[in-house]
Amino acid sequence: MKTVLILNGPNLNMLGVREPHIYGHETLQDTEDMCHDHAKTLGFSIDFRQSNYEGELVTWIQEALQKVRGIIINAAAYTHTSIAIHDALKLHNCPIIEVHFSHPKDREKFRHISYIEPLAITTIAGKGAKGYLEALTFLENSIINNAQ
């Protein structure tokens, strides 16, 4: 079975509570459950994780080397600050998809820069938890097209 690593950065554990007018009412557990269900229909298994700590995210990215078929990452605030996460992602040859619940480029100016975007095959933003499902489908299509 194909494994996809889905990483979530700081404060995403507070979804459903934190600024629902921006991030929606779904919790991170709701998002994880939807991802497991959708991944199953695509023939994926997922490793879904969240951390408020940059170093832990970097470690998980490193540990996934040669073990996953793709990475979906919502680095949250670290999207705009973490060269360490960028450098860890550069180790991978698998497709990387950047996901955001909101549209960072429509928000404060400091959210307009992404250190993930140059490494991603696409960015899906502003679709809430459904963006993760779109990312899984996009990843499936990318893996199939690369296998041919």
N, C-alpha and C positions, 0 to 999 in steps of 0.2 A: 504494500500500500504506500502511496505517496504521502509524505508528511510535510505539512506547511507550518512554519513558525509564525504565530501572530503575537506581536509585541505591542504593549500599551505602556505609555509613559506616565509621568507624574500627574496626579489629581484625577486620572480617569477612573480610579476606584470610587470617586465621588459622583459619578454620573447618576442622574436622576435627582440629585440634591443640588449640585453645583450649577448655577445659572441655567435652569431648564429652558429659558427663552432662547438660549444660544445652542445648548447641547441636547435638548430634548428631554423626555421623561424616562427613556429606557435606561436601565442600569447596565453596568458592565457585565453582570451575570446574564441579563437578557441578551446582550450582544453575543456573549460566549455561547449561550444555548442556541441562538440562531445560526451561528457559525458552525457549530458541531452538526446541526441538522442539515445545513446546506452542503457542507463538506462531504458528508456521507453520500449525498446524492451524486456528487462529482467524483467519488472514489478516493477522496482524501481522508487522512487523519490529520487532526490539528493539535498543535501544542500551543495553547493560549495562555499568555502570561501578562502580568502587570507589575510594574515596580515604580516607586517614587525615587529610586536611586539610579543615577546614571551609570555607575560602575557595574551594577547588577545587570542592567540592560546590555552593556558591552560584553560582559562575561557570557551571557546567554547567546549573544550573536556569535561569539567566538566558539562556544561549545557546539553550535549548530553546524559548523563548517563540515561539509561533505556528508551531512546527515539529513538535510531537508531539500525538498524540490523547489521551495520558494519561501519568501519572507514577505509578510504583510506587516507594516509597522506604522503605528500612530505614536510617534515619539513625543507628542503633546508639546510642552514648552521646550523640551530638548531639541525639537525640530529646528529651532531658531538659534540654538546656542552650542550644540554639541559636535565639535570636530571629532571627539573620541568615538561617538556613535557612527559618524560618517566613515571614519577610518576602519572601524570594525566591519561595517557593511561592505567596504571595498574588498575585503578578503573573499567574498562570495562570488561564485560564477552563476548562481541561480538567479531567477527573476526576483526583483524587489518591487513591491508596490507600497506607495505612501498613501495613507488614509487619514482623513480628518473629519470629525463630526460636523464642524462648521467650515466656513470659508475663511481661512486665515488671511488671505490677501484682501479680503473685504473688511478686515478689522484693523486694529492698531498697526501703525507703520512697522513696529519692531517684529510683527508676525509675518511680514512680507517676505523675509528671507528664509529659505529652507536649505539646510545642509544635507537633507535626505534627497531632495528633488533631483539633483544631478545624477544620482545613482539609480533612480527608480525608472521602471519602464512606463509607468503612468502614476498620476496622482489623482485620487478620488476624494473630493471635498464637498462638504455641504449636504450630504445625504444621510446624516445621522448614522445609526447602526446599519442601515441598509447599504451603506457604502462598503462595509466589510463583505457583504454578500456579493456585491458587484466585483469587488477585488478578487474574491475566490473564483468567480466565473472567469474573469479576465485572466487570472493566473492559469486556470485550467486550459484556456484557449492558447495561452503563450507556451505552455509546456507541450501541448499537442503539436503546435506549429513548429516548435524547435525540434521535436522528435522525428519529424518527417524529412 
